[in-house]
């Protein structure tokens, strides 16, 4: 699978990660192929700023050098970077938009799965809006306010609508899909060197 570069300058790179490619290397020889390893072959100064789930496609930012990595990481920490995702979920929602505010944490007995936990979980918030609906599927625009692991996947399940192709949390029906239908479509940030507002887009492929 190819890795498309959608923006590049001397301070940062943005790629359109395909579904099925790891963001960083995993454990074991077969899991070394990733966005990080591929980009390091092109430029040894590449630094990871954030990650996308293996099954998720879309925009992923990489910094060039430690200084730019720190600045972009600060923007993520301060929630100055905004992302929008496109997802297709099972079923039809009864409302057109809403806010999901449900805390989450990792499941220590079944990693990498995440679980809802109102007592010990970390705060997690997602805005959602219906884009289109068919007989048994709904296309959503998802805006994560926080950035928890598997947040969008868990939050969609929490409102009763699993993301199509989510094999980790779904049943055998999702295993029959070609991929998980979750894509990081746009990201808004401030350039780590100039401070200029930027908006990058990777068109959704489904």
LUMRO-233456 format. One line per 5 residues: number of its first residue (from 0); their letters; for each residue x, y, z of N, C-alpha, C, O, CB. Coordinates in steps of 0.2 Angstrom, whole numbers, always signed. Glycine has a CB too. Example, Ala and Ser with C-alpha at 12.3 -4.5 7.8 and 13.67 -1.06 7.14 Angstrom:
BEGIN
0> AS> +66,-28,+39,+62,-22,+39,+66,-16,+39,+71,-17,+42,+57,-22,+45  +64,-11,+35,+68,-5,+36,+64,+0,+39,+67,+6,+40,+70,-3,+29
END
This chain:
BEGIN
0> XXXXX> +4,-6,+0,+0,+0,+0,+4,+6,+0,+9,+7,+4,-5,+0,+6  +3,+11,-4,+7,+17,-5,+5,+22,+1,+0,+22,+4,+5,+20,-12  +10,+27,+2,+9,+32,+7,+9,+39,+4,+15,+41,+2,+14,+31,+13  +4,+42,+3,+3,+49,+0,+5,+54,+4,+3,+55,+10,-4,+50,-3  +10,+58,+2,+12,+64,+6,+7,+70,+3,+7,+72,-3,+20,+66,+5
5> XXXXX> +3,+73,+8,-1,+78,+6,+1,+85,+7,-1,+90,+5,-8,+77,+9  +6,+86,+12,+10,+92,+13,+17,+91,+16,+18,+86,+19,+5,+96,+18  +21,+95,+13,+28,+95,+16,+32,+101,+15,+31,+105,+10,+32,+89,+12  +35,+103,+21,+40,+109,+21,+46,+107,+25,+47,+101,+27,+37,+115,+23  +50,+112,+27,+56,+110,+31,+55,+109,+38,+59,+107,+42,+61,+115,+30
10> XXXXX> +48,+109,+40,+46,+109,+47,+42,+103,+49,+42,+100,+54,+43,+115,+50  +37,+101,+44,+33,+96,+45,+31,+93,+39,+31,+95,+34,+26,+99,+49  +28,+87,+40,+25,+83,+34,+18,+80,+36,+17,+78,+42,+30,+77,+32  +14,+80,+32,+7,+77,+33,+6,+72,+27,+7,+73,+21,+1,+82,+32  +4,+66,+30,+3,+60,+25,-4,+58,+25,-8,+59,+30,+8,+54,+27
15> XXXXX> -6,+54,+20,-13,+51,+20,-12,+44,+21,-11,+40,+17,-17,+53,+13  -13,+42,+28,-11,+35,+30,-17,+30,+27,-23,+32,+28,-11,+34,+37  -15,+25,+24,-20,+20,+21,-22,+16,+27,-19,+14,+32,-17,+16,+16  -28,+13,+27,-31,+8,+32,-27,+2,+31,-25,+0,+26,-38,+7,+31  -25,-1,+37,-21,-7,+37,-13,-6,+38,-10,-10,+39,-22,-10,+31
20> XXXXX> -11,+1,+38,-4,+2,+39,-3,+5,+46,-7,+9,+48,-1,+7,+34  +1,+2,+50,+3,+5,+57,+5,+12,+57,+9,+14,+52,+7,+0,+61  +4,+15,+62,+7,+22,+63,+15,+22,+65,+19,+25,+62,+3,+26,+68  +16,+17,+70,+23,+16,+72,+24,+8,+72,+19,+4,+72,+24,+19,+79  +30,+6,+72,+31,-1,+72,+28,-5,+78,+28,-2,+83,+39,-3,+72
25> XXXXX> +26,-11,+76,+23,-15,+82,+29,-20,+84,+34,-20,+82,+17,-19,+79  +26,-25,+88,+31,-30,+91,+32,-35,+85,+27,-37,+82,+28,-33,+97  +38,-38,+84,+39,-43,+80,+41,-41,+73,+39,-35,+71,+33,-48,+79  +45,-45,+69,+47,-44,+63,+42,-42,+58,+42,-37,+54,+51,-49,+60  +36,-45,+57,+31,-44,+52,+27,-37,+53,+24,-35,+49,+26,-49,+52
30> XXXXX> +28,-34,+59,+25,-28,+61,+29,-22,+61,+28,-17,+64,+21,-29,+68  +34,-22,+57,+39,-16,+57,+37,-11,+52,+39,-5,+52,+46,-19,+55  +33,-13,+47,+31,-8,+42,+26,-3,+45,+21,-5,+48,+28,-12,+36  +27,+3,+44,+23,+8,+47,+24,+15,+44,+29,+16,+40,+24,+9,+55  +20,+20,+45,+21,+27,+43,+28,+29,+45,+32,+32,+42,+16,+31,+46
35> XXXXX> +30,+28,+52,+36,+30,+55,+42,+27,+51,+47,+31,+49,+36,+28,+62  +42,+21,+50,+48,+18,+47,+49,+20,+40,+54,+21,+37,+47,+10,+47  +43,+20,+36,+44,+23,+29,+46,+30,+29,+50,+31,+24,+37,+22,+26  +44,+34,+33,+46,+41,+33,+53,+42,+35,+56,+47,+33,+41,+46,+37  +55,+38,+40,+62,+39,+42,+67,+37,+37,+73,+39,+36,+63,+34,+48
40> XXXXX> +65,+33,+32,+69,+31,+26,+70,+37,+22,+75,+37,+18,+66,+25,+23  +65,+41,+22,+65,+47,+17,+69,+53,+21,+73,+56,+18,+58,+49,+15  +68,+54,+27,+71,+59,+31,+72,+57,+38,+67,+55,+42,+66,+65,+31  +78,+56,+40,+80,+54,+47,+78,+58,+53,+78,+57,+59,+87,+52,+48  +76,+64,+51,+73,+69,+56,+66,+69,+58,+64,+72,+62,+75,+76,+54
45> XXXXX> +62,+64,+55,+55,+63,+56,+54,+61,+63,+57,+57,+66,+52,+58,+51  +49,+64,+66,+47,+63,+73,+39,+62,+73,+36,+66,+70,+49,+68,+78  +37,+57,+77,+30,+56,+78,+27,+61,+82,+30,+62,+88,+29,+48,+80  +21,+63,+80,+18,+68,+85,+11,+65,+87,+10,+66,+93,+16,+74,+81  +8,+61,+83,+2,+58,+85,+1,+51,+81,+5,+50,+77,-5,+62,+85
50> XXXXX> -4,+47,+83,-5,+41,+79,-12,+41,+77,-17,+44,+80,-3,+35,+84  -13,+36,+72,-20,+34,+70,-20,+27,+71,-15,+23,+70,-22,+36,+62  -26,+24,+73,-27,+17,+73,-25,+14,+66,-25,+17,+61,-34,+15,+75  -22,+7,+67,-20,+4,+61,-26,+4,+56,-25,+4,+50,-18,-3,+62  -32,+2,+58,-38,+2,+53,-41,+8,+51,-45,+8,+46,-43,-2,+57
55> XXXXX> -38,+14,+54,-41,+20,+52,-36,+23,+46,-30,+23,+47,-41,+25,+58  -39,+26,+41,-36,+30,+36,-36,+37,+38,-40,+40,+42,-38,+28,+29  -32,+41,+34,-32,+48,+34,-26,+52,+36,-20,+49,+36,-38,+50,+39  -27,+58,+38,-21,+63,+39,-18,+61,+45,-20,+60,+51,-24,+70,+39  -11,+61,+45,-7,+60,+51,-1,+65,+50,+3,+65,+45,-4,+53,+51
60> XXXXX> +1,+69,+55,+6,+74,+55,+12,+71,+58,+12,+67,+62,+4,+80,+59  +18,+73,+55,+25,+71,+57,+29,+77,+57,+29,+82,+53,+28,+66,+53  +33,+78,+63,+37,+84,+64,+44,+82,+61,+46,+77,+61,+37,+86,+71  +48,+88,+59,+55,+87,+57,+59,+90,+62,+60,+96,+63,+56,+90,+50  +62,+86,+66,+66,+88,+72,+62,+89,+79,+56,+89,+79,+69,+95,+70
65> XXXXX> +66,+89,+84,+63,+89,+91,+59,+95,+92,+54,+95,+96,+69,+88,+96  +62,+101,+90,+59,+107,+92,+52,+107,+89,+47,+109,+92,+63,+113,+89  +51,+105,+82,+44,+105,+79,+40,+100,+82,+34,+101,+83,+45,+104,+72  +43,+94,+84,+39,+89,+88,+36,+92,+94,+30,+91,+96,+43,+83,+89  +40,+95,+98,+38,+98,+105,+32,+103,+103,+27,+103,+107,+43,+102,+108
70> XXXXX> +33,+107,+98,+28,+113,+97,+21,+109,+95,+16,+111,+97,+30,+117,+92  +21,+105,+90,+15,+101,+88,+12,+97,+94,+6,+97,+94,+16,+97,+82  +16,+94,+98,+14,+90,+104,+10,+95,+109,+5,+93,+112,+19,+86,+107  +13,+101,+109,+10,+106,+114,+3,+108,+111,-2,+109,+115,+14,+112,+114  +2,+109,+105,-4,+111,+102,-9,+105,+103,-15,+107,+104,-3,+112,+94
75> XXXXX> -7,+99,+102,-12,+93,+104,-14,+93,+111,-20,+93,+112,-9,+87,+102  -9,+94,+115,-10,+94,+122,-15,+100,+124,-19,+99,+129,-4,+95,+126  -14,+106,+121,-18,+112,+123,-25,+112,+119,-29,+117,+119,-14,+118,+121  -26,+107,+115,-32,+106,+111,-33,+112,+106,-38,+114,+105,-38,+105,+115  -27,+114,+103,-27,+119,+98,-28,+116,+91,-28,+119,+86,-21,+123,+99
80> XXXXX> -27,+109,+91,-27,+106,+84,-34,+102,+84,-36,+99,+88,-22,+100,+83  -38,+104,+79,-45,+101,+78,-45,+96,+72,-42,+97,+67,-50,+106,+77  -48,+90,+73,-48,+85,+68,-55,+83,+66,-60,+84,+71,-44,+79,+70  -57,+82,+60,-63,+79,+58,-63,+73,+55,-58,+72,+50,-67,+84,+54  -67,+68,+57,-67,+61,+54,-74,+60,+50,-79,+63,+52,-66,+56,+59
85> XXXXX> -73,+56,+45,-79,+53,+42,-80,+46,+44,-75,+42,+44,-79,+54,+34  -86,+44,+46,-87,+37,+47,-93,+34,+45,-98,+38,+44,-87,+36,+55  -94,+28,+43,-100,+25,+42,-102,+20,+47,-98,+15,+49,-100,+21,+35  -108,+20,+50,-110,+16,+55,-116,+12,+54,-120,+14,+49,-111,+20,+62  -117,+6,+57,-123,+2,+56,-129,+6,+59,-129,+9,+64,-122,-5,+60
90> XXXXX> -134,+5,+56,-141,+8,+58,-142,+15,+56,-138,+18,+53,-141,+7,+65  -148,+18,+58,-150,+24,+57,-151,+28,+64,-154,+25,+68,-156,+25,+53  -148,+34,+65,-148,+38,+71,-155,+41,+71,-157,+44,+66,-142,+42,+72  -158,+42,+77,-164,+45,+78,-163,+53,+78,-168,+56,+77,-167,+43,+84  -157,+56,+79,-156,+63,+79,-151,+64,+74,-148,+60,+71,-154,+65,+86
95> XXXXX> -150,+71,+72,-146,+73,+67,-139,+75,+70,-134,+75,+66,-149,+79,+63  -138,+77,+76,-132,+78,+79,-132,+78,+86,-137,+77,+89,-130,+86,+77  -126,+78,+89,-126,+77,+97,-119,+77,+99,-114,+78,+96,-129,+70,+99  -118,+76,+106,-112,+76,+109,-112,+70,+114,-116,+69,+118,-111,+83,+114  -106,+67,+113,-105,+61,+117,-100,+62,+122,-94,+64,+120,-103,+54,+113
100> XXXXX> -101,+62,+129,-97,+63,+134,-97,+57,+139,-100,+57,+144,-99,+70,+138  -92,+52,+137,-92,+46,+141,-85,+44,+142,-81,+43,+137,-96,+41,+136  -83,+43,+148,-76,+42,+150,-74,+35,+148,-78,+30,+148,-75,+43,+157  -68,+34,+147,-65,+28,+144,-58,+26,+148,-55,+30,+151,-64,+28,+137  -56,+20,+147,-50,+18,+149,-48,+11,+146,-53,+8,+143,-49,+17,+157
105> XXXXX> -42,+9,+146,-40,+3,+143,-42,-3,+147,-43,-2,+153,-32,+3,+142  -43,-8,+144,-45,-15,+147,-39,-19,+149,-36,-21,+144,-50,-19,+143  -37,-19,+155,-30,-22,+157,-30,-29,+155,-25,-32,+155,-29,-21,+164  -36,-32,+155,-37,-40,+154,-37,-41,+146,-37,-47,+145,-43,-42,+158  -38,-36,+142,-39,-38,+135,-37,-32,+131,-41,-29,+127,-47,-39,+134
110> XXXXX> -30,-31,+131,-27,-25,+127,-27,-28,+120,-26,-34,+118,-20,-24,+129  -28,-23,+115,-29,-16,+116,-36,-13,+116,-37,-7,+115,-25,-12,+110  -40,-17,+118,-47,-15,+119,-48,-10,+124,-45,-10,+129,-52,-21,+120  -53,-5,+123,-54,+0,+128,-62,-1,+130,-66,-4,+127,-54,+7,+124  -63,+2,+136,-70,+1,+139,-72,+7,+142,-68,+12,+144,-69,-5,+144
115> XXXXX> -79,+8,+143,-82,+13,+146,-81,+12,+153,-83,+7,+156,-89,+14,+144  -79,+17,+157,-79,+17,+164,-80,+24,+167,-76,+28,+167,-71,+14,+166  -86,+24,+170,-88,+31,+173,-84,+32,+180,-84,+38,+182,-95,+31,+174  -81,+27,+183,-78,+29,+189,-71,+30,+188,-68,+34,+191,-79,+23,+194  -67,+26,+184,-60,+26,+184,-58,+29,+177,-52,+30,+176,-57,+20,+185
120> XXXXX> -62,+30,+172,-60,+31,+165,-58,+39,+165,-60,+43,+169,-66,+30,+161  -55,+40,+159,-53,+47,+158,-58,+50,+153,-61,+47,+149,-46,+47,+154  -59,+57,+154,-64,+61,+151,-63,+60,+143,-57,+60,+141,-64,+68,+153  -69,+59,+140,-68,+58,+132,-75,+61,+129,-80,+60,+132,-67,+51,+130  -74,+66,+125,-79,+69,+122,-79,+70,+114,-73,+71,+111,-79,+77,+124
125> XXXXX> -84,+68,+111,-85,+68,+104,-91,+72,+101,-97,+70,+104,-85,+61,+101  -91,+76,+96,-96,+79,+93,-98,+75,+87,-93,+73,+83,-95,+87,+91  -104,+74,+85,-106,+70,+79,-112,+74,+76,-116,+77,+78,-108,+63,+81  -112,+72,+69,-117,+75,+65,-118,+70,+59,-114,+68,+56,-115,+82,+62  -125,+69,+58,-127,+65,+52,-125,+69,+45,-127,+74,+45,-134,+63,+52
130> XXXXX> -122,+65,+41,-120,+68,+34,-126,+65,+29,-128,+69,+25,-113,+66,+32  -127,+59,+30,-132,+55,+25,-134,+49,+29,-130,+46,+33,-129,+54,+18  -140,+46,+27,-142,+40,+29,-145,+36,+24,-149,+38,+20,-147,+41,+35  -144,+29,+24,-147,+24,+20,-152,+20,+24,-153,+22,+30,-142,+20,+16  -154,+14,+21,-159,+10,+25,-156,+7,+31,-159,+6,+36,-161,+4,+20
135> XXXXX> -149,+5,+31,-146,+2,+37,-139,+5,+39,-136,+2,+43,-146,-5,+36  -137,+11,+36,-131,+14,+37,-132,+21,+38,-136,+24,+35,-126,+12,+32  -127,+24,+42,-127,+31,+42,-120,+34,+42,-115,+31,+44,-130,+34,+49  -119,+39,+38,-113,+42,+37,-112,+48,+42,-117,+53,+42,-112,+45,+29  -107,+48,+46,-106,+53,+51,-100,+57,+50,-95,+55,+48,-106,+50,+58
140> XXXXX> -101,+64,+52,-95,+68,+53,-94,+68,+61,-98,+70,+65,-96,+75,+51  -87,+66,+63,-86,+65,+70,-80,+70,+71,-75,+71,+68,-83,+58,+71  -81,+74,+77,-76,+79,+79,-74,+77,+86,-77,+79,+91,-79,+86,+79  -68,+74,+87,-66,+72,+94,-63,+78,+97,-59,+82,+95,-60,+67,+94  -66,+80,+103,-63,+85,+107,-57,+83,+111,-52,+87,+112,-69,+88,+112
145> XXXXX> -57,+77,+113,-51,+74,+117,-49,+68,+112,-51,+67,+107,-54,+70,+124  -43,+65,+114,-40,+61,+109,-38,+54,+112,-32,+52,+112,-34,+64,+106  -43,+51,+115,-42,+44,+119,-41,+39,+113,-44,+39,+108,-48,+43,+123  -37,+34,+115,-37,+28,+111,-43,+25,+109,-47,+23,+114,-32,+22,+114  -45,+24,+103,-51,+21,+101,-57,+25,+102,-63,+22,+103,-52,+14,+103
150> XXXXX> -56,+31,+104,-62,+35,+106,-68,+35,+102,-74,+34,+104,-60,+42,+107  -67,+36,+95,-72,+37,+91,-76,+30,+90,-82,+30,+89,-70,+39,+84  -72,+25,+90,-75,+18,+89,-79,+16,+96,-85,+14,+95,-69,+13,+89  -77,+18,+101,-80,+16,+108,-87,+21,+108,-92,+19,+110,-76,+17,+114  -86,+27,+106,-91,+32,+107,-97,+30,+102,-103,+31,+104,-89,+39,+106
155> XXXXX> -95,+28,+96,-101,+26,+92,-104,+20,+94,-110,+19,+94,-98,+24,+85  -101,+15,+97,-104,+9,+100,-108,+12,+106,-114,+9,+107,-98,+4,+103  -106,+17,+110,-110,+19,+116,-117,+22,+114,-121,+21,+118,-106,+24,+119  -117,+24,+108,-124,+27,+106,-127,+22,+101,-132,+23,+98,-123,+33,+102  -125,+15,+101,-128,+10,+98,-127,+9,+91,-131,+6,+87,-135,+11,+99
160> XXXXX> -121,+11,+88,-120,+11,+81,-112,+10,+80,-108,+14,+80,-122,+18,+77  -111,+3,+79,-104,+2,+78,-101,+4,+71,-105,+4,+66,-103,-6,+78  -95,+6,+70,-92,+8,+64,-92,+2,+59,-89,-3,+62,-85,+11,+65  -94,+2,+53,-93,-3,+48,-86,-5,+48,-82,-1,+46,-96,-1,+42  -85,-12,+48,-78,-15,+47,-74,-15,+54,-68,-16,+53,-75,-11,+42
165> XXXXX> -77,-13,+59,-73,-13,+66,-73,-20,+68,-77,-22,+72,-76,-8,+71  -67,-23,+66,-67,-30,+68,-65,-32,+75,-66,-37,+78,-61,-34,+64  -62,-26,+79,-60,-27,+86,-66,-27,+90,-66,-31,+95,-55,-22,+88  -71,-23,+89,-77,-23,+93,-83,-26,+90,-88,-26,+94,-78,-15,+95  -83,-28,+84,-89,-30,+81,-89,-38,+80,-84,-41,+83,-89,-28,+74
170> XXXXX> -94,-40,+77,-95,-48,+76,-92,-50,+69,-89,-46,+66,-102,-50,+77  -94,-56,+67,-92,-59,+61,-94,-55,+55,-90,-55,+50,-94,-66,+60  -99,-51,+55,-101,-47,+50,-96,-42,+48,-95,-40,+42,-108,-43,+52  -93,-39,+53,-88,-34,+52,-82,-37,+48,-78,-33,+45,-86,-30,+58  -80,-43,+50,-74,-46,+47,-75,-48,+39,-70,-49,+36,-73,-53,+50
175> XXXXX> -81,-47,+37,-83,-48,+30,-82,-41,+26,-81,-42,+20,-90,-50,+29  -81,-36,+29,-80,-29,+26,-72,-29,+24,-68,-32,+27,-81,-24,+31  -71,-25,+19,-64,-24,+16,-60,-20,+21,-54,-21,+21,-64,-21,+9  -63,-15,+24,-59,-11,+29,-64,-8,+34,-70,-8,+33,-55,-6,+25  -61,-5,+39,-65,-1,+44,-67,+6,+40,-62,+9,+38,-62,+0,+51
180> XXXXX> -73,+8,+40,-75,+14,+37,-74,+20,+42,-79,+23,+44,-82,+14,+34  -68,+22,+44,-66,+28,+48,-60,+31,+45,-55,+28,+44,-65,+26,+55  -61,+38,+43,-56,+41,+40,-55,+48,+43,-60,+52,+44,-58,+42,+32  -49,+50,+44,-47,+57,+47,-46,+61,+41,-41,+61,+37,-40,+57,+51  -52,+65,+40,-52,+69,+33,-49,+76,+34,-45,+78,+29,-59,+70,+32
185> XXXXX> -50,+80,+39,-47,+86,+39,-43,+87,+46,-45,+84,+51,-52,+92,+38  -38,+92,+46,-35,+94,+52,-33,+101,+52,-30,+103,+47,-28,+89,+53  -35,+105,+57,-33,+112,+58,-28,+113,+63,-29,+110,+69,-40,+116,+59  -23,+117,+61,-17,+117,+66,-14,+124,+65,-16,+128,+60,-12,+112,+65  -9,+126,+69,-5,+132,+68,+2,+129,+66,+5,+125,+69,-5,+136,+74
190> XXXXX> +5,+132,+61,+11,+130,+58,+16,+131,+64,+17,+136,+67,+14,+134,+52  +20,+125,+65,+24,+125,+71,+30,+130,+71,+33,+132,+76,+27,+118,+72  +32,+133,+65,+37,+137,+65,+35,+145,+64,+37,+149,+67,+42,+136,+59  +29,+146,+60,+27,+152,+58,+21,+154,+62,+20,+160,+63,+26,+153,+51  +17,+150,+65,+11,+151,+69,+5,+152,+64,+0,+154,+67,+12,+157,+73
195> XXXXX> +6,+152,+58,+0,+153,+53,-5,+147,+54,-3,+142,+55,+3,+154,+46  -11,+149,+53,-16,+144,+54,-16,+140,+47,-15,+143,+42,-23,+148,+54  -17,+134,+48,-17,+129,+42,-23,+124,+43,-25,+123,+48,-10,+125,+42  -25,+122,+37,-30,+117,+37,-29,+112,+31,-28,+114,+25,-38,+120,+35  -28,+106,+33,-26,+101,+28,-32,+96,+27,-35,+94,+32,-19,+97,+30
200> XXXXX> -32,+93,+21,-38,+89,+19,-35,+83,+16,-31,+83,+11,-43,+92,+15  -38,+77,+17,-36,+71,+14,-43,+68,+12,-47,+65,+16,-32,+65,+18  -45,+69,+6,-52,+66,+4,-54,+59,+6,-49,+55,+5,-53,+67,-4  -60,+58,+8,-62,+52,+10,-63,+47,+4,-65,+49,-1,-68,+52,+14  -60,+41,+5,-60,+36,-1,-66,+31,-1,-66,+27,-5,-54,+32,-1
205> X> -71,+32,+4,-77,+28,+4,-83,+32,+4,-89,+29,+4,-76,+23,+10
END
